[in-house]
């Protein structure tokens, strides 16, 4: 048993939570093992063709959402905490509201608003006089960056709430 420098009393490692954490990590380790095995063995199969791509897309999505969510939540919490501006008290609680929206509903709403038949592209077509996507440019909303935007818009309140409490 190790001794704490601050109190001089002994403390023990939390064995049960560490075992639970290791158990929860097994599926991820299995996926990594399967991807590495499929890539290195050169087998022609679904695992060899799709698993490495799926893992790289997942990592890209995780990093993008982490960065955008972290920056958005941190900046919002900093501004609301350290500055006095009009409607600050409204923003203080309104920035938590995205927690009430399920992520899949946010994704459906995003696609409906920004999709080809949605109001945003209809307005662009009306203004430009275009009739198809070949006549004007609009970014592909069903992409990794679109998923990053939707997930970050729904998940940043977790970072905001933690940073707000810290500040």
Backbone torsions as a table, in degrees:
resi	resn	phi	psi	omega
1	UNK	NA	129.8	-179.8
2	UNK	-82.8	157.0	179.8
3	UNK	-106.4	139.2	176.1
4	UNK	-77.2	134.4	178.9
5	UNK	-67.9	-35.4	-175.3
6	UNK	-72.1	-44.8	-173.6
7	UNK	-108.7	-19.2	-177.6
8	UNK	81.2	-4.6	178.9
9	UNK	-86.6	158.3	178.7
10	UNK	-81.0	154.6	174.5
11	UNK	-140.3	152.1	-179.0
12	UNK	-114.3	154.5	177.9
13	UNK	-72.0	143.1	178.2
14	UNK	-77.0	91.0	-173.9
15	UNK	-68.5	-45.2	-177.2
16	UNK	-61.4	-47.4	177.9
17	UNK	-64.1	-35.0	177.9
18	UNK	-67.0	-38.9	176.0
19	UNK	-65.7	-41.6	177.7
20	UNK	-63.3	-41.3	177.4
21	UNK	-62.8	-42.4	177.1
22	UNK	-64.2	-39.2	178.0
23	UNK	-65.5	-40.5	179.3
24	UNK	-68.9	-26.2	-179.4
25	UNK	-81.8	-10.7	-178.1
26	UNK	-59.5	-43.7	178.1
27	UNK	-60.8	-37.5	178.9
28	UNK	-66.9	-43.6	177.4
29	UNK	-62.4	-38.2	178.3
30	UNK	-64.1	-41.5	176.8
31	UNK	-63.4	-43.0	178.0
32	UNK	-64.0	-41.0	177.6
33	UNK	-63.7	-43.6	179.4
34	UNK	-64.9	-39.8	179.3
35	UNK	-67.4	-43.4	179.6
36	UNK	-65.7	-41.6	179.3
37	UNK	-65.6	-40.8	-179.7
38	UNK	-68.2	-37.0	-178.7
39	UNK	-73.1	-43.2	-176.1
40	UNK	-75.7	-31.9	-176.9
41	UNK	-78.4	-22.6	178.6
42	UNK	74.7	17.7	178.2
43	UNK	-65.9	147.6	175.3
44	UNK	-94.2	105.6	-179.9
45	UNK	-167.2	-180.0	-178.1
46	UNK	-63.2	-40.3	-179.4
47	UNK	-65.1	-37.4	-178.5
48	UNK	-72.5	-29.7	-175.6
49	UNK	-97.4	-38.4	-172.5
50	UNK	-99.2	-34.0	-174.3
51	UNK	-63.7	-45.7	177.5
52	UNK	-62.0	-39.2	178.3
53	UNK	-65.5	-43.7	179.6
54	UNK	-63.4	-40.4	178.5
55	UNK	-66.7	-40.9	179.6
56	UNK	-67.4	-38.8	176.7
57	UNK	-64.7	-39.5	179.9
58	UNK	-65.9	-43.8	178.9
59	UNK	-63.7	-42.2	177.6
60	UNK	-60.3	-44.2	179.2
61	UNK	-64.3	-43.8	-179.9
62	UNK	-62.1	-44.2	-179.1
63	UNK	-67.1	-45.0	180.0
64	UNK	-61.6	-46.8	179.8
65	UNK	-65.2	-40.3	179.2
66	UNK	-61.5	-44.0	-178.8
67	UNK	-68.4	-50.1	-177.1
68	UNK	-65.7	-42.5	179.2
69	UNK	-64.1	-44.6	-179.7
70	UNK	-62.6	-46.3	-179.3
71	UNK	-65.5	-46.1	-178.8
72	UNK	-62.6	-49.1	-179.4
73	UNK	-64.2	-39.8	-179.7
74	UNK	-67.2	-47.6	-179.3
75	UNK	-64.4	-42.9	179.5
76	UNK	-62.1	-44.0	179.8
77	UNK	-66.0	-39.3	179.7
78	UNK	-63.8	-46.0	-178.1
79	UNK	-64.8	-44.3	-177.9
80	UNK	-69.1	-31.8	-177.0
81	UNK	-81.7	-41.9	-169.1
82	UNK	-101.1	-7.4	-177.6
83	UNK	-127.0	147.6	175.8
84	UNK	-105.9	119.0	-179.4
85	UNK	-145.2	163.7	-179.1
86	UNK	-59.6	139.4	179.3
87	UNK	66.8	20.1	179.8
88	UNK	-61.6	-41.5	-179.8
89	UNK	-65.3	-34.0	176.0
90	UNK	-66.0	-46.3	178.5
91	UNK	-63.8	-31.3	-178.4
92	UNK	-55.4	-43.1	179.0
93	UNK	-98.0	-25.7	-178.7
94	UNK	-68.8	-27.0	179.4
95	UNK	-70.5	-12.0	176.8
96	UNK	-89.5	-19.0	-173.5
97	UNK	-56.1	-32.8	178.4
98	UNK	-58.7	-16.8	176.1
99	UNK	-64.5	-22.8	-178.9
100	UNK	-80.4	-9.9	-177.3
101	UNK	-99.6	120.0	174.8
102	UNK	-62.7	143.8	-175.0
103	UNK	-60.6	-39.6	-178.7
104	UNK	-66.5	-33.6	175.9
105	UNK	-68.7	-37.3	176.3
106	UNK	-63.5	-39.8	179.6
107	UNK	-66.5	-44.5	177.6
108	UNK	-61.2	-42.9	179.6
109	UNK	-63.8	-42.8	178.5
110	UNK	-58.5	-46.5	-179.4
111	UNK	-67.9	-39.3	179.9
112	UNK	-66.4	-36.7	-178.4
113	UNK	-77.8	-43.1	-174.4
114	UNK	-99.7	-1.8	179.0
115	UNK	-69.3	174.9	-176.4
116	UNK	-58.9	-37.9	-179.5
117	UNK	-93.9	4.3	-179.0
118	UNK	-78.8	168.8	-175.4
119	UNK	-64.8	-31.8	-178.2
120	UNK	-67.5	-48.6	179.7
121	UNK	-71.8	-29.4	174.4
122	UNK	-63.6	-40.8	177.5
123	UNK	-64.6	-42.7	178.0
124	UNK	-61.7	-43.1	178.7
125	UNK	-65.7	-37.3	179.6
126	UNK	-66.5	-43.1	-178.5
127	UNK	-68.5	-43.6	-175.4
128	UNK	-87.3	-14.9	-177.7
129	UNK	77.6	16.1	-179.3
130	UNK	-80.1	157.2	178.9
131	UNK	-120.0	-16.5	178.9
132	UNK	-144.4	173.1	179.3
133	UNK	-66.0	-20.4	178.3
134	UNK	-71.8	-22.5	-177.0
135	UNK	-84.9	-18.3	-179.5
136	UNK	-147.8	164.0	-179.7
137	UNK	-103.9	134.2	172.6
138	UNK	-144.3	134.8	-176.8
139	UNK	-63.8	150.0	177.9
140	UNK	-71.3	112.6	-175.6
141	UNK	-80.1	-20.3	178.9
142	UNK	-94.8	68.0	-177.1
143	UNK	-139.5	-178.7	179.0
144	UNK	-62.4	-42.9	-178.1
145	UNK	-67.1	-31.7	175.4
146	UNK	-65.6	-40.7	177.3
147	UNK	-66.4	-37.9	177.6
148	UNK	-62.1	-43.2	179.9
149	UNK	-62.5	-47.7	-177.6
150	UNK	-65.4	-48.2	-178.4
151	UNK	-64.9	-39.4	179.5
152	UNK	-67.3	-37.3	179.6
153	UNK	-65.4	-28.0	-179.0
154	UNK	-92.4	-28.0	-173.2
155	UNK	-99.5	-15.2	-177.3
156	UNK	-60.9	-26.9	179.9
157	UNK	-60.1	-25.6	176.3
158	UNK	-64.1	-44.5	177.9
159	UNK	-68.3	-41.7	179.5
160	UNK	-58.5	-48.3	-177.4
161	UNK	-64.0	-41.0	179.6
162	UNK	-66.8	-45.6	179.7
163	UNK	-66.9	-38.5	179.6
164	UNK	-62.1	-42.7	178.6
165	UNK	-66.8	-35.4	-179.6
166	UNK	-70.8	-40.7	-177.9
167	UNK	-73.1	NA	NA
